Amino acid sequence: MTSPRTDLREVHLHSILETIPEAMIVIDARGRILSFSAAAERMFGYAEQELLGENVSVLMPSPDRERHNGYIDNYLDSGERRIIGIGRVTTARHRDGSTFPIDLHVGEARIEGEPVFTGFIRDLTERQEAEHRLHDLQSELAHVSRITAMGTLATSIAHELNQPLTVIANYVEAARDMLVEPDPATLALVRETLDECAAQSVRAGQIVRRLRDFISRGETERGVESLARVIHEAIALALVGAGERAVEVELRLDPDADKVLIDRIQIQQVILNLVRNALEAMAECPVRQIRASSVREQGLVRVTIEDSGPGLAESVAAQLFQPFVSTKTEGMGLGLSICHTIVNGHGGRIWAEPSPLGGTAFHLTLIDGAGESDGGDGHG
Ligand code: ADP
């Protein structure tokens, strides 16, 4: 079968494979590994010699492991692209059985008329170098989440307090009016006291209102940021703790909708919360799919995080973004109310609806940063 021409090409290919820093794996239409780069050897813990001719599915956890040949057949039959030319974040399996999140891009080529697929893989945990960075990000996020949790608490306290205060103010004023007739000597005193009460109640209300305004405006550091970066990092963080079972993560990010005007850490917190919720919702599901997508829409960028889970429980659907609404035994029910506070503070909106993947789709809108200059004045 092999001609001198293919031999030459293979030698050439090998020399490329030895030197490129990204892990690169070439497979044929039946999923058999044709070559495995030096970086792939380091990433997966296998030597190329061990894997040549083996099915690429050994590098995947279940259920991809069992389904991968079906994916290729499906693509070759239907031409429907679920990954080729698109790229996605997914989970890979190391030789030692551990799993790690990867960013996978697959290209297709034909050699002697036969299709071959080339996968470029980036380890999203970048095990050695990036572990510190992940750790930093995690603690940064934990910090923000504490602050925003406090903000959310304060918002609900503010809301609760305002109602009785309004009632007190009305009551006191009514009492003052009712006392118009009796003994003129005490009347003056009662009126004075009640006036003071009313004034105090109004003042308390003002304090509460100011607190609420402060929280909703927040003190954020906004800049023009890359949405793809925010989403990649948030997904990698969420997947790090996701356990052994595979999650199919598909990214459909519109390159024209990449620039958004945000506080990066806060929006990362939102995406992280949404992805974690999606993973938690799918804990019992045999197939776990998450899709992150973005689109430019009426001067805004709409981001969607959706899953193939069971969908929203009826008991929470109506007050999803209220604090302390949870179906989880360990759940605080603060995640989505924090997301709501942050997105509103960014001038956007967040809402949920059923997803075509079978579970829930969370949509949020952000301010399009394409027209903004990131003048380096402390932003970003
Ligand atoms: P918590 O995760 O602590 O329960 P959240 O405010 O993040 O708090 O979520 C509130 C509730 O919303 C969850 O308990 C869950 O019932 C529901 N929920 C959130 N995301 C999803 C999702 N992707 N699929 C199904 N239900 C969800």
Boltz pocket constraint, residues with backbone or C-beta under 6 A from the ligand:
constraints:
  - pocket:
      binder: B
      contacts: [[A, 273], [A, 274], [A, 277], [A, 278], [A, 281], [A, 307], [A, 309], [A, 310], [A, 311], [A, 312], [A, 313], [A, 316], [A, 320], [A, 322], [A, 325], [A, 326], [A, 327], [A, 328], [A, 330], [A, 331], [A, 332], [A, 333], [A, 334], [A, 335], [A, 336], [A, 337], [A, 359], [A, 360]]
      max_distance: 6.0
